[in-house]
Amino acid sequence: MERPAWAPRSIDISVPSVSRIYDYYLGGSHNFEVDREAARKAMEFMPGLPKVMQANRAFMRRAVRFAAAEGIDQFLDIGSGIPTFGNVHEIAQTAKPGAHVVYVDHDPVAVAHSQAVLRDNEDADVVAADLLKPQEILATPQVQRLIDLNRPVALLLVAILHFVEDADDPYGAVAELRDALAPGSLLVLTHASYEGIPLPPERAEGAVDVYKDIRNPLIMRSREEIARFFEGYDMVEPGLVPMPIWRPDTAPEDEDPYSFSGFAGVGRTA
């Protein structure tokens, strides 16, 4: 397989990546045949997966605009993935010129592309780091330069926590980040779940098994389990709901049934 010019030499292009699979679902071009093959396998079980991802991005954009309208001008996006049109910095800096944005990801392709996209943007940067090491993230020069933890921050954990197994204590990592944030900060979160998928769970499980096969287990948590990530936050109306229900721009009944798979919510620290 020929290595594209945009692919860092350090990555193994024969192994699928969840960031690049996500990019493929969104219609992006920064993915390899191995990623497309895994995505197509998952879609054999859940053909509406691209609709789920599109709903996820649409929620993220609405939540960023909400945060900006609430006066927040700093955004920390962990598990940010490969930049696509309408990413956090574009939405935030349009809504609130001068807003500061730091992206965090451990995928080298996502980091390399973010660096390229943000090269001329002094108010945004990217960090190569792991969600499970919050203190390392917060201590990076990029976060130190752009994020003032003494003022409210919008922390985005969008479509990331369902790739963290319980054994790795995702609840502990989220709590550690919460404790570092100033009062009035927001947690913006989406998470996969069997609840809401317009398929029998045993069929949806086939798609989950594809992620397991590529050594990136997809952890489908219940609404109750997802709500635990918001401990210490006051939920913003309408609470933890399917993505199209959260402060929609268009009528939810016009959305694809797959868009209602999983949950989204925003919480505010007291």
C-alpha positions, -999 to 999 in steps of 0.1 A, spaced: 0 0 0 14 34 -10 18 59 18 0 92 11 21 124 16 -2 134 45 4 102 65 31 105 92 59 79 87 54 67 123 19 52 117 11 17 105 -12 22 76 -21 -15 75 -40 -12 109 -74 5 110 -79 36 132 -111 47 148 -103 83 139 -99 75 102 -130 53 102 -149 82 117 -135 105 90 -147 80 64 -183 80 79 -183 118 77 -172 117 40 -136 128 47 -106 118 26 -80 111 53 -85 74 56 -70 42 40 -86 12 24 -81 -7 56 -102 19 75 -129 18 47 -130 -20 48 -136 -20 86 -163 7 82 -181 -12 55 -180 -43 77 -196 -24 106 -222 -10 82 -233 -45 71 -248 -47 106 -256 -10 111 -261 6 77 -270 39 94 -236 45 111 -228 75 90 -261 91 101 -251 85 137 -218 103 132 -234 132 113 -259 136 142 -229 135 166 -212 164 147 -244 184 145 -249 181 182 -213 192 188 -217 223 167 -250 233 185 -233 227 219 -203 249 210 -226 277 198 -245 273 231 -213 275 251 -202 307 232 -237 322 238 -232 315 275 -200 336 274 -174 308 273 -144 316 251 -121 286 259 -127 251 245 -107 219 254 -117 191 229 -103 158 240 -105 129 215 -110 155 187 -102 133 158 -93 144 122 -104 180 114 -134 182 92 -154 212 79 -172 229 108 -148 218 135 -148 233 170 -124 262 163 -144 273 133 -177 273 151 -163 288 183 -143 315 167 -172 325 144 -195 327 173 -169 344 196 -140 359 177 -107 353 196 -120 322 214 -92 298 224 -94 261 213 -71 232 222 -76 199 205 -63 167 221 -59 133 204 -35 104 206 -39 94 169 -8 107 149 -29 113 118 -54 134 137 -26 154 154 -7 160 121 -38 172 103 -48 195 132 -13 210 131 -16 217 94 -51 232 97 -42 254 127 -8 265 114 -19 302 110 -44 302 139 -28 317 170 -58 311 191 -59 273 185 -35 244 189 -33 206 192 -18 183 218 -8 147 213 -20 131 246 -43 106 262 -76 113 279 -66 89 307 -37 112 317 -56 144 326 -27 160 345 -4 155 315 -29 172 292 -34 202 315 4 206 319 12 208 282 25 241 268 -5 244 245 -30 242 273 -9 265 295 -8 291 267 -44 290 256 -66 278 285 -70 297 317 -83 272 342 -94 300 365 -121 309 341 -149 287 327 -140 262 300 -161 241 277 -147 205 279 -157 184 250 -157 146 253 -175 138 221 -176 102 209 -145 93 229 -156 77 262 -172 47 245 -137 37 234 -125 35 270 -131 3 289 -143 4 325 -110 -13 336 -92 19 325 -114 40 348 -129 66 324 -151 79 353 -120 88 373 -104 106 343 -136 126 337 -138 135 374 -102 146 375 -108 169 346 -140 183 362 -120 191 394 -95 211 374 -122 233 359 -135 266 372 -172 270 383 -194 277 353 -175 253 331 -194 230 307 -190 193 299 -202 185 264 -205 147 259 -218 121 235 -217 83 240 -228 52 221 -255 30 235 -277 1 224 -306 23 235 -322 41 206 -307 20 178 -335 10 154 -322 -26 153 -323 -56 176 -293 -54 200 -280 -87 187 -277 -72 152 -261 -40 164 -237 -62 183 -222 -73 150 -210 -37 144 -195 -36 179 -177 -68 172 -160 -52 142 -144 -26 165 -134 -54 189 -117 -72 160 -96 -41 152 -86 -38 189 -106 -7 196 -135 -21 217 -167 0 215 -182 0 249 -220 4 247 -231 19 280 -267 24 293 -282 59 298 -277 54 335 -240 45 331 -235 75 308 -252 98 333 -225 89 358 -200 110 338 -220 141 347 -216 136 385 -207 170 399 -224 188 371 -259 204 368 -275 192 336 -284 218 311 -319 214 297 -331 191 281 -307 168 300 -292 136 287 -311 128 255 -307 113 220 -286 137 199 -313 152 177 -334 161 208 -307 184 223 -317 219 214 -324 211 178 -321 235 148 -346 214 128 -376 192 137 -363 160 153 -391 140 136 -374 148 103 -341 131 114 -330 96 103 -340 70 129 -303 61 133 -296 96 145 -313 87 178 -287 61 187 -268 69 219 -270 100 241 -258 135 243 -258 161 271 -242 192 285 -235 198 322 -224 229 341 -201 230 371 -215 248 401 
